Amino acid sequence: MLNRDAGGIPYPLVTGHDATGIAATVAHLAELGHRRILHIAGPADFSTSETRAAAFRAACASTRRVTGTVVEAAALSVESGQQTMDRILTEHRNRPTAIVAGNDLVAFGVLRSLRAHGLSCPGDISVAGFNDIEFAQDSNPPLTTVHVPMQEMGAEAARVLLEAIETKAQEPVTVHLPVSLMVRGSTGPAPA
């Protein structure tokens, strides 16, 4: 398996170290003075959504300065990110000062929603994504995101598969590759 596990089925898995990426994002936002941070997670039945939401809760709890809330989006898409953020902006009186999106597509939807509501990023609300897709740095503003080493993950998955073919044995090993926070223009100091 690559990036997502198979539930309770013991297949080998190669993935990025999502918890480290979320922790780095929360720490970055906390350093910028953000205290009300919202995580827009993907559907709960995706292992990546579950891992990232749990990591977000743990990172917020460990800082003790941050109030973290998790909201589930219906899908990991631009449209779902926009719909979820539209709902947050109309229903919550104490809006968050920062959003940690479940992936970059959700983050782009959040940016679209902010523009539609006349809000600026990062002036009013900072936004961070996850995956560092190819055009993340080309958005306006350029998206702060967690870089996941997709090419290295593919190479490692191929190595694990070839080893299983060669040895005629498949171990349910999990390989976590390091991720890194790419700080760009979509995150800034918390509004006063």
Stockholm file with secondary structure:
# STOCKHOLM 1.0

chainA/1-192         MLNRDAGGIPYPLVTGHDATGIAATVAHLAELGHRRILHIAGPADFSTSETRAAAFRAACASTRRVTGTVVEAAALSVESGQQTMDRILTEHRNRPTAIVAGNDLVAFGVLRSLRAHGLSCPGDISVAGFNDIEFAQDSNPPLTTVHVPMQEMGAEAARVLLEAIETKAQEPVTVHLPVSLMVRGSTGPAPA
#=GR chainA/1-192 SS CBSSCCTTSCCCEEEECHHHHHHHHHHHHHHTTCCEEEEEECCTTSHHHHHHHHHHHHHHHHHSSCEEEEEECSSSSHHHHHHHHHHHHHHCSSCCSEEEESSHHHHHHHHHHHHHTTCCTTTTCEEEEEECCTTGGGSSSCCEEEECCHHHHHHHHHHHHHHHHHHTCCCCCEEEECCEEECCTTCCCCCC
#=GC SS_cons         CBSSCCTTSCCCEEEECHHHHHHHHHHHHHHTTCCEEEEEECCTTSHHHHHHHHHHHHHHHHHSSCEEEEEECSSSSHHHHHHHHHHHHHHCSSCCSEEEESSHHHHHHHHHHHHHTTCCTTTTCEEEEEECCTTGGGSSSCCEEEECCHHHHHHHHHHHHHHHHHHTCCCCCEEEECCEEECCTTCCCCCC
//
